[in-house]
Amino acid sequence: MSKNRKKALRGRAGRMQGGRGSGRASTGQVRLWGHHAVEAALKNPDRNHHKLWATREAIAGLDGELPPDFPVEYADNPDLDRLVTRDAPHQGLVLECAALEDVFLADVLDGDRQRPLVVLDQVTDPHNVGAIMRSAAAFGASAIVTQDRHAPPEGGVLAKAASGALEALPWVRVVNLARALEEMADAGYWRIGLAGEAESSLTEALPAGPVALVLGAEGPGMRHNIAGHCDALARLPITSTVESLNVSNAAAVALYAVAAREVD
Protein backbone atom coordinates (compact mmCIF):
# COMPACT_ATOMS: atom_id res chain seq x y z
CA MET A 1 0.00 0.00 0.00
CA SER A 2 1.32 3.48 -0.88
CA LYS A 3 2.79 5.36 2.08
CA ASN A 4 2.78 8.70 0.27
CA ARG A 5 -0.95 9.25 0.14
CA LYS A 6 -2.21 11.60 2.78
CA LYS A 7 -4.50 9.88 5.27
CA ALA A 8 -7.05 11.61 7.48
CA LEU A 9 -8.01 10.56 10.97
CA ARG A 10 -11.66 9.61 11.36
CA GLY A 11 -12.09 12.12 14.14
CA ARG A 12 -10.36 13.93 16.92
CA ALA A 13 -9.86 12.01 20.13
CA GLY A 14 -12.22 13.09 22.87
CA ARG A 15 -12.36 12.40 26.55
CA MET A 16 -13.39 8.84 27.43
CA GLN A 17 -16.95 8.32 28.55
CA GLY A 18 -17.80 5.55 30.96
CA GLY A 19 -20.58 3.01 30.73
CA ARG A 20 -21.56 0.22 28.39
CA GLY A 21 -21.60 0.56 24.64
CA SER A 22 -20.65 -0.94 21.29
CA GLY A 23 -17.00 -0.24 21.97
CA ARG A 24 -16.60 3.31 20.64
CA ALA A 25 -15.69 5.34 23.70
CA SER A 26 -16.08 8.72 21.97
CA THR A 27 -15.43 10.32 18.59
CA GLY A 28 -12.07 9.15 17.32
CA GLN A 29 -11.56 6.62 20.11
CA VAL A 30 -12.46 2.96 20.46
CA ARG A 31 -12.50 0.53 23.32
CA LEU A 32 -11.38 -3.02 22.49
CA TRP A 33 -11.56 -6.15 24.58
CA GLY A 34 -10.63 -9.81 24.50
CA HIS A 35 -7.20 -11.42 24.41
CA HIS A 36 -6.63 -11.65 20.64
CA ALA A 37 -8.15 -8.25 19.80
CA VAL A 38 -6.24 -6.39 22.51
CA GLU A 39 -2.94 -8.22 21.94
CA ALA A 40 -3.10 -7.50 18.19
CA ALA A 41 -3.90 -3.83 18.84
CA LEU A 42 -1.01 -3.52 21.28
CA LYS A 43 1.36 -4.93 18.66
CA ASN A 44 0.05 -2.66 15.90
CA PRO A 45 2.46 0.26 15.47
CA ASP A 46 -0.28 2.21 13.69
CA ARG A 47 -2.41 2.30 16.84
CA ASN A 48 -2.25 5.21 19.26
CA HIS A 49 -2.85 3.55 22.63
CA HIS A 50 -4.30 5.49 25.56
CA LYS A 51 -4.96 3.14 28.46
CA LEU A 52 -5.25 -0.53 29.32
CA TRP A 53 -7.47 -1.91 32.06
CA ALA A 54 -6.54 -5.49 32.92
CA THR A 55 -6.33 -8.23 35.50
CA ARG A 56 -2.83 -9.27 36.48
CA GLU A 57 -3.46 -12.77 35.13
CA ALA A 58 -4.50 -11.41 31.73
CA ILE A 59 -1.43 -9.16 31.55
CA ALA A 60 0.78 -12.16 32.27
CA GLY A 61 -0.84 -14.03 29.38
CA LEU A 62 0.05 -11.41 26.75
CA ASP A 63 2.71 -12.22 24.18
CA GLY A 64 5.56 -9.82 24.93
CA GLU A 65 5.98 -7.16 27.56
CA LEU A 66 4.40 -3.72 27.70
CA PRO A 67 6.68 -0.68 27.66
CA PRO A 68 7.62 0.43 31.19
CA ASP A 69 5.64 3.68 30.87
CA PHE A 70 2.51 2.13 29.33
CA PRO A 71 -0.63 3.34 31.18
CA VAL A 72 -2.10 0.26 32.84
CA GLU A 73 -4.80 0.20 35.51
CA TYR A 74 -5.14 -3.14 37.21
CA ALA A 75 -8.73 -4.13 37.88
CA ASP A 76 -10.89 -7.08 38.80
CA ASN A 77 -13.32 -8.66 36.35
CA PRO A 78 -16.44 -6.99 37.86
CA ASP A 79 -14.82 -3.59 37.26
CA LEU A 80 -13.97 -4.52 33.67
CA ASP A 81 -17.55 -5.69 33.11
CA ARG A 82 -18.69 -2.08 33.52
CA LEU A 83 -16.41 -0.89 30.70
CA VAL A 84 -17.80 -3.15 27.96
CA THR A 85 -21.10 -4.22 26.48
CA ARG A 86 -23.23 -6.42 28.68
CA ASP A 87 -21.87 -9.97 28.99
CA ALA A 88 -19.00 -9.19 26.59
CA PRO A 89 -16.17 -11.76 26.96
CA HIS A 90 -13.37 -9.31 27.76
CA GLN A 91 -11.07 -12.04 29.13
CA GLY A 92 -9.57 -9.59 31.60
CA LEU A 93 -8.39 -7.02 29.01
CA VAL A 94 -9.97 -3.71 27.95
CA LEU A 95 -7.95 -1.26 25.83
CA GLU A 96 -8.79 2.34 24.98
CA CYS A 97 -7.06 3.50 21.81
CA ALA A 98 -7.44 5.81 18.84
CA ALA A 99 -9.38 4.65 15.82
CA LEU A 100 -7.28 3.46 12.91
CA GLU A 101 -6.48 5.92 10.15
CA ASP A 102 -8.56 5.89 7.00
CA VAL A 103 -7.52 3.63 4.13
CA PHE A 104 -8.22 4.77 0.58
CA LEU A 105 -9.44 2.50 -2.21
CA ALA A 106 -6.83 3.83 -4.63
CA ASP A 107 -4.07 2.67 -2.30
CA VAL A 108 -5.51 -0.85 -2.20
CA LEU A 109 -5.99 -0.99 -5.96
CA ASP A 110 -2.32 -0.09 -6.36
CA GLY A 111 -1.36 -3.20 -4.39
CA ASP A 112 -1.28 -6.93 -5.13
CA ARG A 113 -4.20 -7.54 -7.48
CA GLN A 114 -3.94 -11.30 -7.17
CA ARG A 115 -5.33 -10.98 -3.67
CA PRO A 116 -9.15 -10.72 -3.66
CA LEU A 117 -11.19 -7.79 -2.44
CA VAL A 118 -14.25 -8.36 -0.23
CA VAL A 119 -17.08 -5.88 -0.76
CA LEU A 120 -19.97 -5.77 1.72
CA ASP A 121 -23.25 -4.12 0.78
CA GLN A 122 -25.02 -2.93 3.94
CA VAL A 123 -23.87 -5.77 6.17
CA THR A 124 -24.44 -4.05 9.50
CA ASP A 125 -23.98 -6.75 12.17
CA PRO A 126 -20.54 -6.22 13.77
CA HIS A 127 -20.27 -9.93 14.60
CA ASN A 128 -20.68 -10.79 10.91
CA VAL A 129 -18.31 -8.10 9.67
CA GLY A 130 -15.71 -9.11 12.24
CA ALA A 131 -16.00 -12.79 11.28
CA ILE A 132 -15.68 -11.85 7.59
CA MET A 133 -12.55 -9.87 8.40
CA ARG A 134 -11.08 -12.90 10.15
CA SER A 135 -11.71 -15.11 7.10
CA ALA A 136 -10.49 -12.42 4.70
CA ALA A 137 -7.22 -12.11 6.59
CA ALA A 138 -6.85 -15.89 6.79
CA PHE A 139 -7.29 -16.36 3.03
CA GLY A 140 -5.10 -13.44 1.98
CA ALA A 141 -7.63 -10.82 0.89
CA SER A 142 -6.12 -7.41 0.24
CA ALA A 143 -8.93 -5.41 1.89
CA ILE A 144 -12.54 -5.27 2.94
CA VAL A 145 -14.66 -2.51 1.39
CA THR A 146 -17.88 -1.16 2.92
CA GLN A 147 -19.97 1.96 2.76
CA ASP A 148 -19.14 4.63 5.28
CA ARG A 149 -22.81 4.46 6.27
CA HIS A 150 -24.78 1.24 6.75
CA ALA A 151 -21.74 -0.53 8.20
CA PRO A 152 -20.82 -1.10 11.84
CA PRO A 153 -18.30 1.19 13.49
CA GLU A 154 -14.83 0.10 14.45
CA GLY A 155 -15.23 -1.10 18.02
CA GLY A 156 -15.01 -3.82 20.60
CA VAL A 157 -17.73 -6.15 19.32
CA LEU A 158 -16.35 -6.16 15.78
CA ALA A 159 -12.72 -6.44 16.92
CA LYS A 160 -13.51 -9.39 19.21
CA ALA A 161 -15.22 -11.23 16.33
CA ALA A 162 -12.29 -10.40 14.03
CA SER A 163 -9.85 -11.96 16.53
CA GLY A 164 -6.97 -9.68 15.60
CA ALA A 165 -7.77 -9.29 11.90
CA LEU A 166 -8.93 -5.69 12.39
CA GLU A 167 -5.29 -4.73 12.90
CA ALA A 168 -4.01 -6.64 9.86
CA LEU A 169 -6.66 -6.21 7.16
CA PRO A 170 -7.14 -2.80 5.48
CA TRP A 171 -10.72 -1.57 5.86
CA VAL A 172 -11.82 0.84 3.12
CA ARG A 173 -14.93 2.91 3.79
CA VAL A 174 -16.46 4.60 0.75
CA VAL A 175 -19.33 7.03 0.32
CA ASN A 176 -20.67 5.44 -2.88
CA LEU A 177 -20.29 1.67 -3.19
CA ALA A 178 -21.42 1.56 -6.83
CA ARG A 179 -18.75 4.07 -7.79
CA ALA A 180 -16.17 2.06 -5.86
CA LEU A 181 -17.13 -1.03 -7.88
CA GLU A 182 -16.61 0.97 -11.07
CA GLU A 183 -13.11 1.90 -9.88
CA MET A 184 -12.40 -1.78 -9.21
CA ALA A 185 -13.48 -2.64 -12.75
CA ASP A 186 -11.22 0.08 -14.15
CA ALA A 187 -8.36 -1.48 -12.17
CA GLY A 188 -9.01 -4.87 -13.79
CA TYR A 189 -11.06 -6.65 -11.12
CA TRP A 190 -13.81 -9.08 -12.09
CA ARG A 191 -16.70 -8.31 -9.75
CA ILE A 192 -18.67 -11.38 -8.63
CA GLY A 193 -21.82 -10.91 -6.57
CA LEU A 194 -22.93 -13.86 -4.45
CA ALA A 195 -26.63 -14.55 -4.98
CA GLY A 196 -28.55 -17.72 -4.20
CA GLU A 197 -30.72 -17.38 -7.32
CA ALA A 198 -27.77 -17.18 -9.73
CA GLU A 199 -27.48 -19.85 -12.43
CA SER A 200 -23.69 -20.18 -12.36
CA SER A 201 -21.76 -21.57 -9.41
CA LEU A 202 -18.89 -19.59 -7.96
CA THR A 203 -16.26 -21.96 -9.32
CA GLU A 204 -17.75 -21.56 -12.81
CA ALA A 205 -17.76 -17.78 -12.52
CA LEU A 206 -14.24 -17.35 -11.16
CA PRO A 207 -11.75 -15.91 -13.66
CA ALA A 208 -7.99 -16.33 -13.61
CA GLY A 209 -7.37 -12.65 -12.84
CA PRO A 210 -8.19 -10.23 -10.01
CA VAL A 211 -11.49 -10.80 -8.19
CA ALA A 212 -13.77 -8.68 -6.04
CA LEU A 213 -16.31 -10.73 -4.07
CA VAL A 214 -19.52 -8.80 -3.37
CA LEU A 215 -21.86 -9.90 -0.58
CA GLY A 216 -25.14 -8.38 0.56
CA ALA A 217 -26.87 -8.32 3.90
CA GLU A 218 -28.68 -11.40 5.15
CA GLY A 219 -32.30 -11.38 4.08
CA PRO A 220 -32.43 -8.65 1.43
CA GLY A 221 -29.08 -9.57 -0.12
CA MET A 222 -27.39 -7.17 -2.51
CA ARG A 223 -29.27 -4.09 -3.56
CA HIS A 224 -30.36 -4.05 -7.21
CA ASN A 225 -27.97 -1.25 -8.14
CA ILE A 226 -25.01 -3.06 -6.57
CA ALA A 227 -25.90 -6.33 -8.32
CA GLY A 228 -26.05 -4.33 -11.55
CA HIS A 229 -22.46 -3.23 -11.01
CA CYS A 230 -21.22 -6.83 -10.84
CA ASP A 231 -19.75 -8.57 -13.87
CA ALA A 232 -21.34 -11.86 -12.82
CA LEU A 233 -23.65 -13.29 -10.18
CA ALA A 234 -22.80 -16.66 -8.71
CA ARG A 235 -24.14 -19.06 -6.10
CA LEU A 236 -22.51 -21.40 -3.68
CA PRO A 237 -23.37 -25.06 -4.39
CA ILE A 238 -25.25 -25.78 -1.16
CA THR A 239 -27.95 -28.42 -0.87
CA SER A 240 -31.66 -27.76 -0.47
CA THR A 241 -31.44 -28.79 3.19
CA VAL A 242 -30.85 -25.16 4.14
CA GLU A 243 -32.08 -22.07 2.34
CA SER A 244 -28.87 -20.08 2.65
CA LEU A 245 -25.67 -19.62 4.62
CA ASN A 246 -24.91 -16.91 7.12
CA VAL A 247 -23.11 -14.10 5.26
CA SER A 248 -19.88 -14.66 7.22
CA ASN A 249 -19.94 -18.39 6.40
CA ALA A 250 -20.64 -17.62 2.73
CA ALA A 251 -17.70 -15.22 2.66
CA ALA A 252 -15.38 -17.86 4.13
CA VAL A 253 -16.44 -20.46 1.54
CA ALA A 254 -16.05 -17.97 -1.31
CA LEU A 255 -12.63 -16.84 -0.12
CA TYR A 256 -11.49 -20.47 0.09
CA ALA A 257 -12.69 -21.01 -3.49
CA VAL A 258 -10.59 -18.05 -4.65
CA ALA A 259 -7.54 -19.28 -2.72
CA ALA A 260 -7.93 -22.79 -4.11
CA ARG A 261 -8.21 -21.37 -7.62
CA GLU A 262 -4.90 -19.54 -7.13
CA VAL A 263 -3.21 -22.75 -5.96
CA ASP A 264 -4.48 -24.63 -8.97
N, C-alpha and C positions, 0 to 999 in steps of 0.2 A: 504494500500500500504506500502511496506517495506520502512523504513526510513534509513536502513543501507547501501543500495546500493548507490554507488557513482554516483552523477549526474554531468553532464558537462553543462556549459552554452553554448548556441548556438553561442555566439560570444562576443567579448569584446565590451563594450560600447564605442561609438565614439561620437564626438561632433555633436550636433544637426544641421541639415541642414534645412534651410527654404524652403518655397515653397510648392506646392501641390504635393500630392502623394497618394499611396495606404494606407499609414498609418505607414510604417516603416521609421522612421526618419533617421536611419543609422544602420550599422551592430550592432546587439545586442540591439538596442533600437526600441521601437514602439511608435506610437502616437495614442491614443484612443480618441474617442469622443462620445457624446450622454450620456444622464442622466444615464441609466441603466448600460451601459458599463463602464463608468468612476466611478460611485458609487461602482460597484462590484470590480473594480480594486483597488480602494482606501481602501476597506475593506479586501482585500486579503493580508494576512501577508507574502505570498511568493513573492509579487511584490516589486521590488526596485523602488520607485517613485522618479522622478527627478524634475518635475515642472508641475504646473497646471495653465493654462490660463482659465479665467472664467469671466462671468458677475456676478455682485453682486447678482442679482436675482437668478441665477442658483446655486450659492454657498449656498444661503439661503434655497434652495429646497433640498439640500442633506440630507440624513438620517445620523445624527450624526455630530459632529464637527471635523474639522481638527486640528491636533496638532498645538500648538502655533507657532512652528518654521517651519511649512510646507511652501515650496516655492510656493507662489501664486502670479500671476501677473493679476491684474484686467484689463479687456479689454472689448471693445464693440463688438457687433456681426460682424461688417465689418472687424475688425482686426482678429477675430477668423476665418472668412471665408478664410483668406489667409493661414491658417495653415493646412487646411484639403483639401480633394478632392473637386472638383467643385460641388457645390450644396449639399454637404454632410450635413445632419441634425444634427449639433453638439449640438443643444439645449443649447448653452452657456457654454459648458464645453469641454476643450481639455487637455488631460493629456499626458505628456511624461514620459515613464517609461521603465525599462529594460524588455526584453523579458523573458517569463517564462522559468524556467529550463526544460531540457529534461526529458521526462518520458519514462521509458523502458518497453517493452512488458512483460518481465519476472515479473516485479513488479505487473503489472495489472493481469497477470495470477495467481499470488499468492493470489489475493484478492477474493471477493465474486463471485463465479462462477454462481450463480443464476441470476446475473445481466447480461444482454446481452452486447455483444461487437458490435460496428458498424464499418464496414470496408468499406472504400471508395476507389474505383479503378479509379484514374485519374479524380476525380471530382474537377475541377479547379476554378469554380466560387466562390468567397468568400461569396457572398450572400447566395448561396446554402449551402455551408459548415457551415456558421454561423447559418442558419436556422435549419440544421440537428443537430448541437450541442445543440441548444435550445430544440428541441424535445427529444434528447437523455438524456439531463439532466432532463427534465420533467418526462420522463418515467423510470428513474432509471438505465440507461445504465452505465456500469462501465468505459467505455472509448470509444474514437473514434480513429481509426487506419487509417493512410494514408501513402502513400509513402513520403519520404523526398522530392523527385522531383515530378512534376506533381500534386502539391497541392498548394493552395494559402498560402502565408505567414501569420503569425500572424500579425494582423494590424487592423486599424480603421474600415475598411469596414466590415471585418469578425466579429469583436467584436460587432459592432453596430447591425448586423443581429442576433448575438448570444444572445443579450440582457442580458448580465451578465453570460451566461453559459460558456464562455471561461475561467472564473476564477474558475469554479466549476468542470468542466468535464476534466479529464485527456486526453491529446492529445498525442498519440504515433505516432512518425514518424519513419518509417523503410526504409531501403535501398531496400530490396527485399520483396515485398508484398506476393509473392507465398510462400517464406520461412516462413514468419510470419504466414500464414494460416496453414502451416504444424505444427508450434509450438502450434497453437491453438488446432489443432486436437490432438496432443500429450497430451495437458492439459485436454482433454475431451470435447471440444466444438464441437457441430454439426454445420457445416458451411453451411448456406443456402444462395444461390445467388438469388437475385430477377431478374427474366427475364420474359418478357411479353409472350414469346413463350412457357413457361414451361407448362407441362400437369397438374401438381399438383398445388393446391392452397396453399397459405402460411399456412392456418390453418391445412391443411392435412399434410403438411411437418414438422410442428413444433413438436419437441420431448418434453419429460418431463424434460430433463436435460439442461445443459448449451448451449447457442445459440450464434453464431456469424452471424450477418446479413451482407451480402455483396452486395453493390450497385455499379453500374458502372455509368459512365458519361452519361448525356443525349445525345441521338443520337446513338453513337456507343455502349453504354452499357458496360458490363464487357468484358474485353479482354478474348480471348479463353483460355489462360493459367490460368487465374484467375478462370474462370468458371470451368476449369478442376480440380481445387483444392477445389471445393465445394463438400460437401457430397450430396447435393440435390439442384435442381433449383426449384423455386416456383414463381407463379404469384399472383398478387392481383386480386380479383374478380371484376374488373371494367366492365362496360357495353361497348358496341361497339360505344357508342356515342362519346367517345374520344379515341384516339389511345393509349395514355399513360399518366401517371401523371408526373409532375415535380419531380425530384429526391428527393427534400426536402419533398414534400408531400408524396411520396411513403415511405420515411423513417419514417415519423410520423405515417402513417397507420400501417406499419410493427411493429414499436415499441409498438403501442397500442395493436396489436394482441399478442405480447409476454407478455405484462403486463396483459392482460386479461386471457391469458393461466395460468399465475402464480396464479391469483386470483382463478380461477376455480380449 
